[in-house]
């Protein structure tokens, strides 16, 4: 199993990247969102990968974080969702947007991804609603970038696998979400209802720190008079 690719970008396309690893070129399929964040050709890059094996085909799919890789794995567990459709969903919504859509059961958001019709969107939302909190709870522990780049990468300061500010922001948001879910779980709330409340709170204030996220979620969970 190939779990990580680190090398030099030879070619970038909208849905894949060709990476040279010590003389061997690997085609790695990525989402449009990931492709847009990659450095230019000739620069170093590192991606976590998932190898899809079929009788007549071997394909590598790349992700900037392990958390995004876990979301991809969760999506392809749904019947009718292939690896490319899962990438399209991640490219359309991003990990945080996907988490929010699943936690809220918002299948209309899933429909925005290319190749996802209403029936498939509803199936994804229904099947993954109770599974999404487990991935959301992984939070910042899986948002780290794919590690050091090759020593022989060109340039004085090789660019990382994705835009650093975007990666840091995603990690911060995922960690706040995970911490809020943990706090609500300790208070006795079920994972699904806690995830829904946290998702609603995060949608209202995307950059909210953990404490503010918990307070907002608790207000949403409070009994309505």
Secondary structure in CASP SS format (residue, H / E / C, confidence):
PFRMAT SS
TARGET T0000
AUTHOR 0000-0000-0000
METHOD secondary structure of the structure
MODEL  1
X C 1.00
X C 1.00
X C 1.00
X E 1.00
X E 1.00
X E 1.00
X E 1.00
X E 1.00
X E 1.00
X E 1.00
X E 1.00
X E 1.00
X C 1.00
X C 1.00
X C 1.00
X E 1.00
X E 1.00
X E 1.00
X E 1.00
X E 1.00
X E 1.00
X C 1.00
X C 1.00
X E 1.00
X E 1.00
X E 1.00
X E 1.00
X E 1.00
X E 1.00
X C 1.00
X C 1.00
X H 1.00
X H 1.00
X H 1.00
X H 1.00
X H 1.00
X H 1.00
X C 1.00
X C 1.00
X C 1.00
X C 1.00
X C 1.00
X C 1.00
X E 1.00
X E 1.00
X E 1.00
X E 1.00
X E 1.00
X E 1.00
X E 1.00
X E 1.00
X E 1.00
X E 1.00
X E 1.00
X C 1.00
X C 1.00
X E 1.00
X E 1.00
X E 1.00
X E 1.00
X E 1.00
X E 1.00
X E 1.00
X C 1.00
X C 1.00
X H 1.00
X H 1.00
X H 1.00
X H 1.00
X H 1.00
X H 1.00
X H 1.00
X H 1.00
X H 1.00
X H 1.00
X H 1.00
X C 1.00
X C 1.00
X C 1.00
X C 1.00
X C 1.00
X C 1.00
X H 1.00
X H 1.00
X H 1.00
X H 1.00
X H 1.00
X H 1.00
X H 1.00
X H 1.00
X H 1.00
X H 1.00
X H 1.00
X H 1.00
X H 1.00
X H 1.00
X H 1.00
X H 1.00
X H 1.00
X H 1.00
X H 1.00
X H 1.00
X H 1.00
X H 1.00
X C 1.00
X C 1.00
X H 1.00
X H 1.00
X H 1.00
X H 1.00
X C 1.00
X C 1.00
X C 1.00
X C 1.00
X C 1.00
X C 1.00
X C 1.00
X H 1.00
X H 1.00
X H 1.00
X H 1.00
X H 1.00
X H 1.00
X H 1.00
X H 1.00
X H 1.00
X H 1.00
X H 1.00
X H 1.00
X H 1.00
X H 1.00
X H 1.00
X H 1.00
X H 1.00
X H 1.00
X H 1.00
X C 1.00
X C 1.00
X H 1.00
X H 1.00
X H 1.00
X H 1.00
X C 1.00
X C 1.00
X C 1.00
X C 1.00
X C 1.00
X C 1.00
X C 1.00
X C 1.00
X C 1.00
X C 1.00
X C 1.00
X C 1.00
X C 1.00
X C 1.00
X C 1.00
X C 1.00
X C 1.00
X C 1.00
X C 1.00
X C 1.00
X C 1.00
X H 1.00
X H 1.00
X H 1.00
X H 1.00
X H 1.00
X H 1.00
X H 1.00
X H 1.00
X H 1.00
X H 1.00
X H 1.00
X H 1.00
X H 1.00
X H 1.00
X H 1.00
X H 1.00
X H 1.00
X H 1.00
X H 1.00
X H 1.00
X H 1.00
X H 1.00
X H 1.00
X C 1.00
X C 1.00
X C 1.00
X C 1.00
X H 1.00
X H 1.00
X H 1.00
X H 1.00
X H 1.00
X H 1.00
X H 1.00
X H 1.00
X H 1.00
X H 1.00
X H 1.00
X H 1.00
X H 1.00
X H 1.00
X C 1.00
X C 1.00
X C 1.00
X C 1.00
X C 1.00
X H 1.00
X H 1.00
X H 1.00
X H 1.00
X H 1.00
X H 1.00
X H 1.00
X H 1.00
X H 1.00
X H 1.00
X H 1.00
X H 1.00
X C 1.00
X C 1.00
X C 1.00
X C 1.00
END
